[in-house]
C-alpha cells in the first residue's frame, strides 16, 4: 500500500535545528515497513523567517513564498539523506513536480518532495502527492499530537478527537479560519477538501510519539486522530 507522510518543518527542524534523532527514527520506521512511501516536507520556522525577511526587504508574496519553498526543499533533502543513510530505497532527487513522482512510486521507491508553487502549503502538496501516486493513507506528522476542537497549546481544556468524518474536519478548519492570526489550524482548508474528495484516510500524530507514527503508518490504532468517511 502507498502511504504519504506529511512531515512538518517543525518536526524536521524544531527551533531551527535539525532533529537528528527524529530523522534517524523516521528513516528506520520506513525501512521496517512493508508499505511504499511518498514524503512531503514542510518548512517550519526557517521558512517563515526567510519569508518574513524577504517581505521586510520589499519582496512581494510570490517571492516570499518562493523563498519558503526553497526551505521546504532543503528539509526534504535532509530527509532524503536520512533515508539513504538508513539503506532505504529512496529516489535520490528532491522532486518538484507530482508527475515526476509517479514513475519512481510505481517502482516502490520512496519519493521525497518539498513545496511546489507559491500560494499553497505543504498540507495541500501532501494530498496532491497522495492523489498523484494513488496513496489511500496520509499521515500528518507535526508538533501537535491530534486534532482538537481548539488549539491545545492555547487552551488546556481543548477536546481531542480520536476519529472524525471529513465534513467535521472541514467544519473545524472553517471555524478556525475566523480566529485570530497566528492560531493556525492543523491542516489547511484546501487540504481538508482534497482528502475528502479522494476519500484519503488521514492520520494526525506527533513527531514526539514515534509509536503513534508507526501505528498510523500501518493503519493501526494510535493516540492521535483518524479522519475517514
Ligand atoms: P509549510 O506548509 O511548511 O508551512 O510551508 P508551515 O506552516 O511552516 O508548516 P510547518 O510548520 O512546516 O508544519 C511553509 C511556507 O512555504 C510556502 C508558504 O509560504 C508556506 O507558508 N509554500 C509551501 C508555498 O508557497 N507553496 C507550497 O507548495 C508549499
Boltz pocket constraint, residues with backbone or C-beta under 6 A from the ligand:
constraints:
  - pocket:
      binder: B
      contacts: [[A, 7], [A, 8], [A, 9], [A, 10], [A, 41], [A, 42], [A, 43], [A, 44], [A, 45], [A, 47], [A, 48], [A, 51], [A, 64], [A, 65], [A, 66], [A, 68], [A, 69], [A, 72], [A, 114], [A, 115], [A, 116], [A, 117], [A, 118], [A, 119], [A, 120], [A, 121], [A, 122], [A, 123], [A, 125], [A, 142]]
      max_distance: 6.0
